[in-house]
Amino acid sequence: MPGAVGAATHGARRPGADERCDEAVDPPDDPEAVRDAKGWLSARMPPGRRYRETLHQASFSNMFDLDLARAAPSFDKLWRDVGSLIGAAG
């Protein structure tokens, strides 16, 4: 599901020097084609910075758009599969 990350963070702001979000990030044309999500995110960070999960994941997660992510077939499949598991457990 690496491609779902790019789609679901459409309009997200990239962390700057203070690690807050300050500049818009546009999604890739084909989110399903992204095979290195961390590299994709790092390429969109301010110059000299790279995406680091421990610093940035919470910020990007807060902006994650589940509806937009579900437009990516791989994320939608995960969504459906998890829903089936939850339904079977309940």
Secondary structure in CASP SS format (residue, H / E / C, confidence):
PFRMAT SS
TARGET T0000
AUTHOR 0000-0000-0000
METHOD secondary structure of the structure
MODEL  1
M C 1.00
P H 1.00
G H 1.00
A H 1.00
V H 1.00
G H 1.00
A H 1.00
A H 1.00
T C 1.00
H C 1.00
G C 1.00
A E 1.00
R E 1.00
R E 1.00
P E 1.00
G C 1.00
A C 1.00
D C 1.00
E C 1.00
R C 1.00
C E 1.00
D E 1.00
E E 1.00
A E 1.00
V E 1.00
D C 1.00
P C 1.00
P C 1.00
D C 1.00
D C 1.00
P H 1.00
E H 1.00
A H 1.00
V C 1.00
R C 1.00
D C 1.00
A H 1.00
K H 1.00
G H 1.00
W H 1.00
L H 1.00
S H 1.00
A H 1.00
R C 1.00
M C 1.00
P C 1.00
P C 1.00
G C 1.00
R C 1.00
R C 1.00
Y C 1.00
R C 1.00
E H 1.00
T H 1.00
L H 1.00
H H 1.00
Q H 1.00
A H 1.00
S H 1.00
F H 1.00
S H 1.00
N H 1.00
M H 1.00
F C 1.00
D C 1.00
L H 1.00
D H 1.00
L H 1.00
A H 1.00
R C 1.00
A C 1.00
A C 1.00
P H 1.00
S H 1.00
F H 1.00
D H 1.00
K H 1.00
L H 1.00
W H 1.00
R H 1.00
D H 1.00
V H 1.00
G H 1.00
S H 1.00
L H 1.00
I H 1.00
G H 1.00
A H 1.00
A H 1.00
G C 1.00
END
